[in-house]
Amino acid sequence: MQWSAVLSISSQLLLIWISRTRAIDPECYMTVPEITKYYGYISEVHIVRTEDDYLLELHRIKSKTAPTKPDGVVFMQHGLLADGFNFTPNLKNESAGFVFADAGFDVWIGNSRGTPASQKHIGYGPEDDRFWNFTFQEMSQYDLTACVKYILKETKQNGLYYIGHSQGTVIMFAKLSEDPEFAKKIYQFHALAPVATVSHIGGLFKLMGNKFLTVAQFLLKRVANTPLTMPKFVQKIISYFCSLEVVRNVCTLDIGFVDGTEKLFNFTRVGVYLCHTPAATSTKNLIHWIQQVENKHFQKFDYGPQGNTIEYGQTSPPVYNLSNINTPTFLYWSKDDVLADTQDIRDTIFNQMNKTIAGSFEMPHYTHLDFVFGLPATDDIYKPIISRISVDVQRRKKLKHHLHLSEIEN
């Protein structure tokens, strides 16, 4: 028997043993739709086909008890190396997806191309290098367009409310800056840990320095169209040991090494978080992020002068102009977030979008993942967003009613 076969069998036996222990909460082994049902909500899975033939999963959550607001459609989009689990990570009164459903909203959760739920394509699968030829640029151009169009068709609405975290804000900033027709479909944009430029990024990126990033980019380019992912059995083993109380603090320190000093997590669920995070993306996407750190601009993928001329008709990649955005945008940020740095927020988002920033709210002590994993987020972030959306829903209802009366009178 070959050593690879022995290793495979041993890892499978270890996973079976781990799955039968009580160290990790059961959600570790569930998909988002399964977690949704586990907590007693109505769960739906919808498949969306993009213009470039990727097949994406949308997860829909409805409450069985709260009456659904017919005009209250909320679309949530996760960040880098994450998936829809980001909105169902804690107990139901601590997870954004469930909190919004309980408030009566029709909740839809996106899963970007490359994540476990969205690894399908009409022409080829994830084993083909062509599948991984994408960055957040394509997520913005194709994924957002297809998902929003599908959701509005299913719900028979003209617009929706968008909540993005980290890369989920990046793809919306990019889309709104280029597509005014699409922008009409977004009633409000709520940006958690908003990111555009990342020239002042901290944490692991700052520690490693620009020279390391240059070397990393050089190496990644050699395997550009490949998945950036962790073997599932390795992830489950790490999750198990991080669920043990004796090593739990070490695991949170490891997360904080990348993200900042974690203070607001439910530390008993770190194993569950690590069962689902990191989620897969493409190495090309990470290269794009490294480019953003190095060139200090919010721009499309840089293929080099010759490649850019072929791709864009110019020697440098086009820059996303946020001053084109007219959608009411609410920012939720923190000085303790080393990845969405406040200097970058000021220099790019505030500087270019001052006329459309409808609200800016500092969240003290929040690190990057606390916006979706943090226990106080329900009271600090989700409930205030629910109030702001509810006010707008009522305003639109009144306006619609007045227009209807005017038509009758005329």
C-alpha positions in Angstrom: 0.0 0.0 0.0 1.4 3.4 -1.0 2.0 6.0 1.7 -0.5 8.4 0.0 -3.2 5.8 0.5 -2.2 5.2 4.1 -2.3 9.0 4.7 -5.7 9.2 3.0 -7.2 6.4 5.1 -5.7 7.7 8.3 -7.0 11.2 7.7 -10.5 9.9 6.9 -10.5 7.8 10.1 -9.4 10.9 12.1 -12.2 12.9 10.6 -14.7 10.3 11.5 -13.5 10.3 15.1 -13.5 14.1 15.2 -17.0 14.2 13.8 -18.2 12.0 16.6 -16.7 14.0 19.4 -18.6 16.9 21.0 -15.7 19.4 20.8 -17.2 21.2 17.8 -20.7 22.5 17.4 -22.7 20.6 14.8 -22.8 23.6 12.4 -19.1 22.8 11.6 -20.4 20.0 9.3 -23.3 21.9 7.8 -23.8 24.1 4.7 -25.5 27.4 5.1 -28.9 26.0 4.0 -28.5 23.2 6.6 -27.6 25.7 9.3 -30.6 27.8 8.3 -32.9 24.8 8.7 -31.2 23.7 11.9 -32.2 27.1 13.5 -35.8 26.7 12.4 -35.9 29.1 9.3 -37.1 28.5 5.8 -34.2 27.8 3.6 -34.0 27.9 -0.2 -31.1 27.3 -2.6 -31.2 29.2 -6.0 -28.7 28.6 -8.9 -27.7 31.7 -10.8 -26.0 31.6 -14.2 -23.6 34.5 -14.9 -23.0 36.0 -18.4 -19.6 34.2 -18.5 -21.3 30.9 -17.6 -20.4 30.4 -13.9 -23.1 28.9 -11.8 -23.5 30.5 -8.4 -25.5 29.5 -5.3 -27.7 32.1 -3.7 -29.1 31.1 -0.2 -32.4 32.5 0.8 -33.6 32.8 4.4 -37.1 33.5 5.6 -38.5 33.5 9.1 -41.4 31.1 9.9 -42.8 33.5 12.4 -42.0 37.1 11.3 -44.3 38.5 8.6 -42.2 39.2 5.5 -42.0 42.9 4.4 -42.9 42.7 0.7 -40.5 45.5 -0.2 -37.7 44.5 2.2 -35.3 42.5 0.1 -31.8 42.4 1.6 -28.8 41.0 -0.3 -25.6 40.1 1.8 -22.2 39.5 0.2 -19.2 38.1 2.0 -15.5 39.1 1.9 -12.2 37.6 0.7 -11.5 33.9 1.7 -15.0 33.7 3.0 -18.5 32.6 1.8 -22.1 32.9 2.8 -21.3 31.3 6.2 -20.1 34.8 7.3 -23.8 35.8 7.8 -24.7 32.7 9.8 -21.7 32.1 12.1 -23.2 32.4 15.6 -26.5 31.7 17.3 -29.6 33.0 15.6 -29.8 36.2 17.6 -26.2 36.9 16.8 -26.0 36.2 13.1 -26.9 38.8 10.5 -28.8 36.5 8.2 -31.2 35.4 11.0 -31.5 38.8 12.7 -32.7 40.4 9.4 -35.0 37.5 8.7 -36.5 37.8 12.2 -37.1 41.5 11.4 -39.2 40.5 8.5 -36.8 40.9 5.6 -36.4 38.6 2.6 -32.7 37.7 3.1 -30.5 36.5 0.2 -26.9 35.5 0.8 -24.4 35.5 -2.1 -21.5 33.1 -2.7 -18.8 34.4 -5.0 -17.4 32.3 -7.8 -14.8 29.8 -6.4 -16.3 29.4 -3.0 -17.4 25.9 -2.1 -21.0 26.6 -3.0 -20.2 28.2 -6.3 -17.6 25.9 -7.9 -19.6 25.1 -11.1 -19.4 26.3 -14.7 -21.3 25.4 -17.8 -18.2 24.5 -19.8 -15.7 23.1 -17.2 -15.3 22.4 -13.5 -12.9 23.5 -10.8 -10.3 20.9 -11.8 -9.7 23.0 -15.0 -7.3 25.9 -14.7 -9.7 28.1 -16.8 -12.2 28.0 -14.0 -9.9 29.9 -11.7 -9.1 32.7 -14.1 -10.9 35.5 -12.2 -10.5 38.2 -9.5 -12.9 40.4 -7.7 -13.1 42.3 -11.0 -15.2 39.5 -12.5 -17.2 39.1 -9.3 -18.1 42.8 -9.7 -18.7 42.7 -13.4 -20.6 39.4 -13.7 -21.6 37.9 -10.3 -23.2 41.0 -8.8 -25.1 41.7 -12.0 -26.5 38.2 -12.3 -27.4 37.8 -8.6 -29.2 41.2 -8.3 -31.1 40.6 -11.5 -32.1 37.1 -10.4 -33.2 38.3 -6.9 -35.3 41.1 -8.2 -37.0 38.9 -10.8 -37.8 36.3 -8.1 -39.1 38.8 -5.6 -40.8 41.0 -8.2 -39.1 44.1 -6.9 -37.4 47.1 -8.6 -34.6 47.4 -6.1 -33.0 45.9 -3.0 -30.8 46.8 0.0 -27.2 45.6 -0.1 -25.0 44.7 2.8 -21.3 43.9 2.0 -18.4 43.0 4.1 -14.8 43.6 3.1 -14.4 42.3 -0.5 -18.2 42.4 -0.6 -17.9 46.2 -0.4 -15.1 46.3 -3.0 -17.1 44.6 -5.7 -20.1 46.9 -5.1 -17.9 50.0 -5.1 -16.4 48.9 -8.4 -19.8 48.0 -9.9 -21.6 51.3 -8.9 -18.7 53.3 -10.2 -19.1 51.9 -13.7 -22.8 51.0 -14.1 -25.4 53.8 -13.4 -28.2 51.6 -14.6 -27.3 48.9 -12.2 -27.0 51.5 -9.4 -30.7 52.3 -9.8 -31.5 48.8 -8.4 -29.6 49.4 -5.1 -31.7 51.4 -2.7 -29.0 51.5 0.0 -25.5 50.2 0.3 -24.3 49.3 3.8 -20.6 48.8 3.8 -19.1 46.8 6.7 -15.3 47.2 7.0 -15.3 49.1 3.7 -12.4 48.6 1.4 -11.3 50.3 -1.8 -7.6 51.1 -1.7 -5.4 49.1 0.7 -2.2 51.1 0.7 -2.1 51.4 4.5 -3.1 47.8 5.2 -1.7 46.4 8.5 -1.6 43.0 10.1 0.2 40.2 8.3 0.6 42.2 5.1 2.4 45.0 6.9 4.5 42.7 8.9 5.7 40.8 5.8 6.5 44.0 4.0 6.4 45.1 0.4 9.4 43.0 -0.5 7.7 39.8 0.6 4.5 40.8 -1.3 6.6 41.3 -4.5 8.1 37.8 -4.0 4.7 36.3 -3.2 3.2 37.9 -6.4 6.1 36.5 -8.5 5.5 33.0 -7.1 1.7 33.2 -7.4 1.9 34.3 -11.0 3.6 30.9 -11.8 0.3 29.2 -10.7 -2.1 32.1 -11.4 -5.1 30.1 -12.6 -5.3 27.7 -9.7 -7.4 27.5 -6.5 -6.2 29.1 -3.3 -7.7 26.7 -0.8 -7.0 24.5 2.2 -7.7 20.7 2.0 -11.0 20.1 3.8 -9.6 17.4 6.1 -6.8 19.7 7.2 -9.3 22.4 7.9 -11.5 20.1 9.9 -8.5 18.8 12.0 -7.5 22.4 12.7 -11.1 23.2 13.7 -11.2 20.3 16.1 -8.1 21.3 17.9 -9.1 24.9 18.0 -12.3 23.9 19.7 -10.4 22.5 22.6 -10.2 24.9 25.5 -6.6 24.4 26.1 -5.5 25.6 22.6 -8.4 28.0 21.8 -6.5 31.1 22.7 -3.6 30.1 20.5 -6.0 29.8 17.5 -7.5 33.3 18.2 -4.0 34.7 18.3 -3.4 33.1 14.9 -6.5 34.8 13.5 -5.5 38.1 15.1 -2.1 37.7 13.4 -3.8 38.4 10.1 -6.8 40.4 11.3 -5.9 42.4 14.4 -6.4 41.6 18.1 -9.7 39.8 18.4 -11.9 40.9 21.3 -15.5 40.4 20.3 -15.7 36.8 19.1 -17.6 34.0 20.7 -14.4 32.1 21.6 -16.3 28.8 22.2 -17.2 28.8 18.5 -13.7 29.4 17.0 -13.7 25.8 15.8 -16.9 26.5 13.9 -15.5 29.6 12.3 -12.4 27.7 11.2 -14.5 24.9 9.7 -15.8 27.4 7.1 -13.0 29.9 7.0 -10.9 30.3 4.9 -13.1 29.5 1.9 -11.6 29.1 -1.5 -10.8 31.8 -4.0 -8.3 32.0 -7.0 -4.6 32.7 -6.7 -5.2 35.4 -9.4 -7.6 37.1 -7.0 -4.9 37.3 -4.3 -2.5 38.6 -6.9 -5.0 41.4 -7.6 -5.2 42.2 -3.9 -1.4 42.4 -3.7 -1.3 44.7 -6.7 -3.7 47.0 -4.8 -1.3 47.1 -1.9 1.6 47.9 -4.1 0.2 50.4 -6.6 -2.0 52.3 -4.0 -4.9 52.6 -6.5 -8.4 51.0 -6.7 -8.0 49.6 -10.2 -8.5 46.6 -12.5 -6.1 43.7 -12.8 -2.7 44.8 -14.0 -1.5 42.5 -16.9 1.6 44.7 -17.6 1.8 47.3 -20.4 1.4 44.9 -23.3 -1.3 42.8 -21.6 -3.2 45.9 -20.5 -3.2 47.2 -24.1 -4.7 43.9 -25.2 -7.2 43.7 -22.4 -8.1 47.4 -21.9 -6.8 49.3 -24.9 -4.3 51.2 -22.7 -1.0 50.5 -21.1 -2.2 50.9 -17.5 -5.3 49.3 -15.9 -8.4 51.5 -15.6 -9.0 53.0 -12.2 -12.4 52.7 -10.6 -13.8 56.3 -10.0 -15.9 56.3 -6.9 -17.0 59.9 -7.5 -19.4 58.4 -10.1 -21.4 56.7 -7.3 -24.8 58.2 -6.4 -26.2 55.4 -4.3 -26.9 56.3 -0.6 -23.9 54.6 1.2 -23.5 53.9 4.9 -20.0 53.1 6.2 -19.3 51.0 9.3 -15.6 51.1 10.2 -13.1 50.9 13.1 -9.7 52.2 14.0 -8.9 48.7 15.2 -9.5 47.2 11.8 -6.0 46.8 10.4 -7.2 45.5 7.0 -9.8 48.2 6.2 -7.5 51.0 7.4 -9.1 54.4 8.3 -6.5 56.3 6.3 -7.5 54.4 3.1 -11.2 55.0 3.9 -10.5 58.7 4.2 -8.2 59.0 1.2 -10.4 57.1 -1.3 -14.0 56.5 -0.1 -14.6 59.8 1.8 -12.6 61.8 -0.6 -14.4 60.6 -3.7 -17.8 59.8 -2.3 -18.5 62.7 0.1 -21.8 63.7 -1.7 -23.3 60.2 -1.4 -22.1 59.1 2.1 -25.5 58.9 3.9 -23.9 57.8 7.2 -20.5 57.1 8.7 -20.3 55.1 11.9 -17.2 54.2 13.9 -17.3 50.8 15.7 -14.9 51.0 18.6 -12.7 47.9 19.2 -14.0 46.1 16.1 -11.4 44.2 14.1 -12.0 43.1 10.5 -13.9 39.9 11.2 -15.8 41.3 14.2 -18.3 43.0 11.8 -19.6 39.5 10.9 -18.4 37.3 13.8 -18.6 39.7 16.7 -21.2 39.1 19.3 -22.1 42.9 19.9 -22.7 43.3 16.1 -26.4 42.7 16.4 -27.0 45.7 18.6 -24.2 47.9 17.3 -24.6 47.3 13.5 -27.5 45.0 12.4 -30.3 46.6 14.4 -29.4 50.1 13.3 -29.2 49.0 9.7 -32.6 47.4 10.1 -34.0 50.7 11.4 -32.5 52.6 8.5 -33.8 50.2 5.9 -37.3 50.1 7.5 -37.6 53.9 7.4 -36.7 53.8 3.7 -39.2 50.9 3.0 -42.0 53.0 4.6 -40.9 56.1 2.7 -41.1 54.2 -0.6 -44.5 52.8 0.3 -45.9 56.2 1.0 -44.4 57.6 -2.2 -45.9 54.7 -4.2 -49.3 55.3 -2.5 -49.2 59.0 -3.4 -48.3 58.3 -7.0 -51.2 55.8 -7.2 -53.6 58.4 -5.8 -52.4 61.0 -8.3 -52.9 58.6 -11.2 -56.5 58.0 -10.0 -57.2 61.7 -9.7 -55.9 62.3 -13.2 
